Amino acid sequence: MKIIKILFLFTLTIILLPSCSLINKKYKKSFTYEYSVDVSNKSTIIFDNLDGNFKIYQTEDSVVKMNYKTSILLKKNELGKEIIPLKLKIDTLDSKLVVKIVERISEFDFLKIGKDFKDEFEIYIPENLQIEINSDISNILIDKLTNDFQINLNNGDITIKKPKGNYNVTIVNGKLVVDADSLKNLTANITNGRFYLINSKIYSGNLNLNVENGKISTKGIDFDNIIKSDKKTLIATKGSSENKLNVNIVNGRIYLKENVKQKEDKEK
């Protein structure tokens, strides 16, 4: 097993919350951690059971770097206690590296379920490393990576900027936004939610889009060859590339947009 270097940085910020006659005064305690893992002989890294806000970037190093920030609310008599809000376990399985949460404080400030997450992850990934993410509740931003991704998300949104790798995405409830610039192959299966292909005019490849209950919007987008096109299905080619875009949605909508500012069609 490779030696795992873990750098630990701890910051403490105490903010007195407004008093209320119905609750005790609470104090906000913030934590920051840094992890650094050598992946020079690894082919795959798996992030398992991680929830929060993810921002994933490329690095030229052979090391995965992960910055983690969180905050919890404590009573005054709890401030002096040693509290570790999140414990990670990093395992090596042959050519794979698995990063997993084994313990998390959930009784303090994790009652609000939605997009206002307290856990924030900033991750830097080397090239040529396959990435798998398994998460229950997360917002994920992937910014200009060349890596191949497999993502399984139960609740949340995924934004992919200038993807240069291949993607296989499954979302139960949420939204997937993909920039067509540099896009290669992408397969997405969404149970309840929406798919957006931004900068669709410059996309080149084969499209196979299906919505069981919903609609496909392609306003302003031209195709070279349309095999099938209606409100719920689009099978077509655009440009000369052999790239493949396959999207299947049970309940929701698919938008091919010229740019991010283009207005969406009104629901009908």
Stockholm file with secondary structure:
# STOCKHOLM 1.0

chainA/1-268         MKIIKILFLFTLTIILLPSCSLINKKYKKSFTYEYSVDVSNKSTIIFDNLDGNFKIYQTEDSVVKMNYKTSILLKKNELGKEIIPLKLKIDTLDSKLVVKIVERISEFDFLKIGKDFKDEFEIYIPENLQIEINSDISNILIDKLTNDFQINLNNGDITIKKPKGNYNVTIVNGKLVVDADSLKNLTANITNGRFYLINSKIYSGNLNLNVENGKISTKGIDFDNIIKSDKKTLIATKGSSENKLNVNIVNGRIYLKENVKQKEDKEK
#=GR chainA/1-268 SS CCCCEEECCCCCCCCBCCCBTTBCCCEEEEEEEEEEEECTTCSEEEEESCCEEEEEEEESSSEEEEEEEEEEEECGGGTTSCCCSEEEEEEEETTEEEEEEEEECCTTTCCCCSSCCSCEEEEEEETTCEEEEEEEEEEEEEESCCSCEEEEEEEEEEEEESCCSCEEEEEEEEEEEEECTTCCCEEEEEEEEEEEEETGGGCCEEEEEEEEEEEEECTTCCCSEEEEESSSEEEEEESSCCCEEEEEEEEEEEEECSSTTSCCCCCC
#=GC SS_cons         CCCCEEECCCCCCCCBCCCBTTBCCCEEEEEEEEEEEECTTCSEEEEESCCEEEEEEEESSSEEEEEEEEEEEECGGGTTSCCCSEEEEEEEETTEEEEEEEEECCTTTCCCCSSCCSCEEEEEEETTCEEEEEEEEEEEEEESCCSCEEEEEEEEEEEEESCCSCEEEEEEEEEEEEECTTCCCEEEEEEEEEEEEETGGGCCEEEEEEEEEEEEECTTCCCSEEEEESSSEEEEEESSCCCEEEEEEEEEEEEECSSTTSCCCCCC
//
